[in-house]
Amino acid sequence: MSDQQKSQLTDAIKSNTLEKAWDDLQASQPDAQTLRILSTHLIQNSPSPLTSSTIPPLQSAFRNLATAGNLKGRDNALRKEIFKFYLDQGDYEEAGNALGSLRIDSFIGDPEDPYSFSPAEACDTYITVAECYLEDDNASSAENFVLKANQQKAEVDGAENWALLLRADTCFARVMDAQRKFLQASSKYYELSQTSNSNVNQSDLIVLLGKASTCCILGAAGQQRQRLMALVAGDERLAGLNGVDGYEAHHAVIQKMHQQQIIQIKEMEKFTASLATHQKAKGADGMTIVDKVVMEHNVLAVQRVYESIRISVLAKILETDERNAMKIAAKMIGAKAIEGKIDEVEGILHFTNGGEGPSNAETMNKAIESVCLSLNKVAAIATEEMKKAGIVVG
């Protein structure tokens, strides 16, 4: 390798032809040592300001650097500049890639070593990367960096860096949410909404409660969801969501679900409109998460009223066809969300503990109205089915 190649790179930087010069250089297939030396030269003499045409050669040069090489932090400084460039462009994936590639050799925080980060600095970097990936709906990559941040959290001074730790925990909840682990996300959001640190804005805590409510509603039916629902529904701050943009429908939905009243899909329109893209996703069966949640909830509501119910009537209540109604009931039985069995010959769902209503005497009075409302809706649908079958209804 001659100094001429270095000179050519320098000239290309000055004449804004770096991208072509670098492509030509790689096309000549230099040996690994030559490529490493030229990559180091490029990074040391990088163009400023960065542009969309000068960044790719730099990113290529980063990959050619020796692991133990020392550029006195110049490579990290450039990675941060690239991060900011892409962030300003709204390209969160590339911004995350740039910041996520920072070289971190130790977590001592040695001010004389540009590759030594303090635990707080490392945690902040990892969480920022995770936040970028979440903006790009890349929950898997976000989780990797949340886990890296968690490895440093224990060494972070909580009193001094409370905001960072709160941000890290919120990011973890967001990852669970993005991965559709809604009950885990709801539990974490709710825990964070109860943060007692006086420095935290109360309006932020209400938003966290709103996020906890969203994920609780979207969670799969079962005892864990019931426990979370009771916790959220009993929070005296819940009514405050009525005045928070994006959460106006949550209080009513939580209360109806907690009281196990039958809910129609159209009643969920305002709630559904507030959801993030991943929360509106459709499954292979064409059903949205909200569709499934409402159907599962209504099966539980019916169970409180009846010991058994025809699948045809259940399908009407669930606003679906009989095949899907039976499939949902079977899935809930398999998941132990309900106890019962399906008589496929007669087309009847039998509940083992059906028609019992609430078991807690303290909640009996509150539940009477919801049971009556559910019963009225079920009775209306059952009457319609009987008329269709030619049975005289007096």
VENWOUR-V532536 format. One record per helix or strand of 2 or more residues. SS is the DSSP state (hx for helix, st for strand). FROM is the first residue (numbers start at 0). TO is the last residue. If there is no record, write none. Layout:
BEGIN
((SS:FROM:TO) (SS:FROM:TO))
END
This chain:
BEGIN
((hx:2:13) (hx:17:26) (hx:31:43) (hx:51:63) (hx:73:88) (hx:91:99) (hx:118:134) (hx:138:152) (hx:161:177) (hx:181:192) (hx:201:217) (hx:222:232) (hx:237:242) (hx:249:257) (hx:264:272) (hx:276:279) (hx:288:304) (st:307:309) (hx:310:317) (hx:321:333) (st:339:342) (st:347:350) (hx:360:387))
END
